[in-house]
Amino acid sequence: MKNTQKGFTLIELLVVIGIIAVITGMISFNSNQARSRARDVQRKNDMKELGQALELYKNDNNQQYPNAADYDALIPMLTNYVKSEFKDPKIAQTGNDAAWDNYTYTSASPYTSYTLTSCFENRSDTMATGGDCGTSGTGKTYTYTSN
């Protein structure tokens, strides 16, 4: 007797399901990488804008940068120079301060220089040259300094 049933065999269906699973995994991985790189771009832009605000502040204050103990104390001093408070994008996204390292600011007397730091998620970024940071050391430190 001749088999006249039409359809796919079990092996063919399993192969197709396997291929779909691999493609889905690759897309998911790439989209997570794209999100982390986008957050790093936002961090770079924040550092640049904060640097410009600090230069404006210095020009208005006898060529000295703010005497702020840390980043949280710095932001109120820059309200005339920036639109809004800057927060690390990963912290802003989750609303959890413990999710990632926030920005830091340091300046020492006589306040003629400063250092801003951020934690990049993409450890292979060439601009991130510092040590480990972030949750369980998964990030790399990016430093932005005055000229």
N, C-alpha and C positions, 0 to 999 in steps of 0.2 A: 504494500500500500504506500501511496505517496503522501507525504506530509504537506498539507496545503496551508497550514497556519502561517500567518505573517506576523512579525514582531521582532523584538530584540532579544538576544540571549542575556542571561544573567551576567555573564562576563562582560559583554559590551556595556551594559548599564553600570556596572561597577567601575569600569575604566572611565566612563564619562563623569561619573560622580567624583572619582579621584582627581581628574583633571580640573573640574570646577572647584574642588576644595583647595588645590594648590594655587590656582589663580586668585581665589578669594583671600588666601593667606598672604600672597604677595601684595595685593592691593592694600590690605589692611596695614601691613608693615610700612609700605611706602607712604600711606596717608599719615601715619603716626610720625614718621620722620619729617614729613613736610610741615606738620604742625609744630614740632619742636624747632625746626629751622625758622619758621615764621615768628615764633616767640623770641628767638635769638635776634632776628632783625629788629623786632620791636625794642629789645633791650639796647641794641646799638643806637637806635634812633633816640631813645630816652636819654642815654648817656651823652649823646651829642647835644641834645636840646638843653639838658642840665648844664653842660659845659658852657654853652652860649649864655645861659642865664647867669652863671657864675661870673663870666667875663663882664656882663652888663652890671652886675652887682659891684664888682671890683672897680669899674670905671666911675661909679657913683659914690664909692666909699673909700677915698684916699688910697686907691690902688691896693686894697687888702680884700682878701676873700673872707667869707663869713666865719666868725668864731663860733662854730656849732659843734657840740659834743658828738653828734652822730647824724645820720641821715634824717631821722625823724625830727630833730631840732632844726635841721637845715631848711626843710620845705617851707615852714612859715616865713622864713627870712626872704624867700624868693617869690612871694605871692605877686609882687609887682612885675615880675619878669617872665613868669610862666602861666599858662592857662589853668592847669590843674595839677593835682598831686600825681606823682609818678609812683607806680607800684609795679613790682615784677609781674609780667603777664600771667605767669602760672599761678601766682598768689591771687591775682585779680580774678582769674577764671574760676578757681576753686573756692575762693573766699576763706581759705585756711592759711594763716600765716606760717604754719609749720610745713606746708606743702613744698616750699622751696626757699632758698635764701633771698632776702630782699636786698635792695641796693644799699651800699655803705658809702659814707663820706668821711674823709679825714683831712684835717688841715692843722698844722702846728704853727705856733708863734714864730715869726711875725706875720703869719697868714699871707704869705706871698706865693704859695703854691697849694695845691689840693690833689687829692686822689679820690676818684669814684670807682667803685667796683661793682660788678654784676657777675652772676653765675650763669654760664652758657650750658645748655643741655647738649649741644653738639660738641663733643669733646675733640673732634677733628678740625674744628674751626681754627684757622691760622691766627686769628686775633686773640683767641683765648690762650694766654701763655702762662697763667698762674697755676696754682695747685688745685687739688680736688676741692669740690664744694657741692652743695645740694644735698638731697636726701641720700644718705648712705654713700656719699662721695661719688655720685654718678655724673656730676657736672664738672666744668673746668672754669676757673676764675678769669674774667676779663677785666682789665684795668684801664681806666681812662684818666690821664693826668693833665695838669695844666702845662702850658709850654714853658 
